[in-house]
Amino acid sequence: LSKLLNDTTHDDPVKLPYTCHQFDPNVTSAYLVSHEVINVTSLEQLPKPGLDCVSGWQYDTYHMFSTYTSEHDWVCSQAWRPYVVVTLFWIGNTVGSWLWGIISDTYGRRPTVVASLAVYGVAGLTSIFISNFYWFTVLRFLVGTSHHTVSHLPFVLVVEYCGLESRVVPLLTLMISYTVASILTPVLAYVVWD
């Protein structure tokens, strides 16, 4: 059994039948005999492991950088957490579109752009340093509230403040900045890596 479990040919976690559970380290040979697990040739033939992993998980950080999910072990019984974070981000986007729209109509476009950029920047930077799941989701919600406003309100400002003849260059500059940022983001992620 130990030879099978330590076999180096099973280094791909996707092929392992049970990645969220471990075998009981106190399993005796009598147990194996009584459950007819003597002539096992593959992990699939073993009985289902009954214990949750207590020693943590190992992640492949050679080919991929660590993520918030891997740093906080949001796997197995905690695998729902990233989905909640993303869902609350987009709920925040919906709420923020409505909220920032009212603020924009009440106080003006420019103060709204500044305020939404401040919320976006402060909540985004703070979320890097937060390890509590609930505070992290609150911060991602706040980032979501500003996301739509940060990317679309400057476009509206250009349309409102520039005449028909002079809109092309500012609008193209805004669109080019999104494209350049989209190209540079993977490069920055590769350079910074962690």
Number of C-alpha atoms within 10 A of each C-alpha: 16 6 7 13 12 10 10 9 8 14 10 9 12 9 11 12 14 15 15 17 15 15 16 12 7 7 9 9 12 10 12 15 11 9 11 12 16 13 11 12 11 11 16 12 11 18 12 13 15 12 12 15 15 9 7 10 11 9 15 11 11 7 7 11 14 14 13 11 13 15 10 12 16 15 16 12 10 11 12 11 16 16 10 11 19 15 16 21 23 18 16 24 22 16 17 22 18 14 15 22 16 13 14 17 10 10 10 12 19 13 12 22 21 12 17 23 18 15 20 21 15 14 20 18 13 13 18 11 9 13 12 10 13 12 13 19 21 17 26 24 25 25 29 27 27 29 22 18 26 21 15 13 19 17 16 13 14 17 16 12 10 13 10 9 7 12 14 13 11 15 18 12 11 15 13 12 12 13 11 10 12 11 11 12 11 12 12 11 11 12 9 9 11 10
